[in-house]
Amino acid sequence: MKIDGRWEGKLLDMSGLVALVTARLKEKNDAITGDFSVFFLSPAGDGCGKTIKRLAQTGPVSGKIDRKTNRIQLSHKLTIEGIPGELAFVGSITEADPHAISAIYGYYEVVEGAVPLTIEGGTCLLWLYRYTQKGEN
Amino acid sequence: MRMSNSGPKYNQKRLLGKIKKGQKREKLRRGGRSISQRLHYDSHISVNNSSNSINVFMSKILNTRWLASLHQRVYGRVFMTRKLSLAGLWTGYLIDIQGFEGEFSLELRQKENRAHGTYNVIIRDEEALLSQKGIVEGEVLQDKFDLVFVSKDKDSVKIRMEGAIRSLREKGLGIRATYSVSGKSISPFQGGIASARIIKSLPSVRIEERSKFKDV
């Protein structure tokens, strides 16, 4: 299944937070590189029925895919105030027809001993859609 | 010449006394512990044994099985250290790979490594609303769990959910899980993700035998 492209989806944190996630991933020899963005959604909205998105985090991701089992591992390393941290994602890729071409879904965890983040760990689901926007892969 | 057996008898008594003293010393050396040693030993147990520490402590202190048993019956639940358990009322969200999003709640009870309870899922689409209720059954091993969801509708599919329980930085517990269904079927559930947090803990209770859904 194709990895290259722009993935869109959501994460559900165990703390109750829901966030939009976008990722641009590339694969070469089962090694995955790319970057991602996380936008927190304000449950109250802006008062006019529109949801407010607040950019929470952007950064690079790297990982690998096991083509036999379709298992994906991604990692994002970050530093806040000099304290290193890491987010680790473990999931699998599957077909998501007719909603999208494919989906990556799994769980993420804040690696122990790392800097405390707003998120505490949870699950994430990303879709690779058929359409491509201008300037996207 | 005054020959008396008192000497050897006396010596024999002394010898027997020495043996007894020696036995006592041996007994003390082998199994006996001073109170301070016992307390240290027992406190070590109570730290390492998370589930039954107070009862072990009491049994060592009292050194009486029935008293410890009584204590366990009376106070066991009160002093039981809290472990990561699925028992409780959970509420959370799920997203299916088909694009559906929903809310779900679980009411689970757990005995040892078996969990059992009910679930309620509400999936809101732009046009329709699906509500599904059913029973949940599965296993919990340490912080990992494996649950099977069976709806009350006969045509619905079995959903298998695998995940883990985590202690949240804020007070409470959370679960994160992925679910899947066996085979292709007409259902909004084809596989996806779910996260939830506990809103109320329930005490451990006995799970009663059920006649239905034994194949789950």
HADDOCK unambig.tbl for C-alpha pairs under 7 A between the chains (distance, minus, plus):
assign (segid A and resid 12 and name CA) (segid B and resid 195 and name CA) 5.85 0.50 0.50
assign (segid A and resid 13 and name CA) (segid B and resid 195 and name CA) 6.39 0.50 0.50
assign (segid A and resid 14 and name CA) (segid B and resid 174 and name CA) 5.17 0.50 0.50
assign (segid A and resid 14 and name CA) (segid B and resid 175 and name CA) 6.21 0.50 0.50
assign (segid A and resid 14 and name CA) (segid B and resid 176 and name CA) 6.46 0.50 0.50
assign (segid A and resid 14 and name CA) (segid B and resid 195 and name CA) 5.42 0.50 0.50
assign (segid A and resid 14 and name CA) (segid B and resid 196 and name CA) 5.60 0.50 0.50
assign (segid A and resid 14 and name CA) (segid B and resid 197 and name CA) 5.98 0.50 0.50
assign (segid A and resid 15 and name CA) (segid B and resid 197 and name CA) 6.75 0.50 0.50
assign (segid A and resid 96 and name CA) (segid B and resid 97 and name CA) 5.78 0.50 0.50
assign (segid A and resid 96 and name CA) (segid B and resid 98 and name CA) 6.08 0.50 0.50
assign (segid A and resid 99 and name CA) (segid B and resid 98 and name CA) 5.46 0.50 0.50
assign (segid A and resid 99 and name CA) (segid B and resid 99 and name CA) 6.31 0.50 0.50
assign (segid A and resid 103 and name CA) (segid B and resid 97 and name CA) 6.38 0.50 0.50
assign (segid A and resid 105 and name CA) (segid B and resid 192 and name CA) 6.54 0.50 0.50
assign (segid A and resid 105 and name CA) (segid B and resid 193 and name CA) 6.72 0.50 0.50
assign (segid A and resid 106 and name CA) (segid B and resid 178 and name CA) 6.36 0.50 0.50
assign (segid A and resid 106 and name CA) (segid B and resid 193 and name CA) 6.79 0.50 0.50
assign (segid A and resid 107 and name CA) (segid B and resid 176 and name CA) 6.94 0.50 0.50
assign (segid A and resid 120 and name CA) (segid B and resid 168 and name CA) 6.90 0.50 0.50
assign (segid A and resid 122 and name CA) (segid B and resid 176 and name CA) 5.10 0.50 0.50
assign (segid A and resid 122 and name CA) (segid B and resid 195 and name CA) 6.12 0.50 0.50
assign (segid A and resid 123 and name CA) (segid B and resid 176 and name CA) 6.00 0.50 0.50
assign (segid A and resid 123 and name CA) (segid B and resid 177 and name CA) 6.87 0.50 0.50
assign (segid A and resid 123 and name CA) (segid B and resid 193 and name CA) 5.95 0.50 0.50
assign (segid A and resid 123 and name CA) (segid B and resid 194 and name CA) 6.58 0.50 0.50
assign (segid A and resid 123 and name CA) (segid B and resid 195 and name CA) 6.45 0.50 0.50
assign (segid A and resid 124 and name CA) (segid B and resid 193 and name CA) 6.85 0.50 0.50
assign (segid A and resid 125 and name CA) (segid B and resid 193 and name CA) 6.83 0.50 0.50
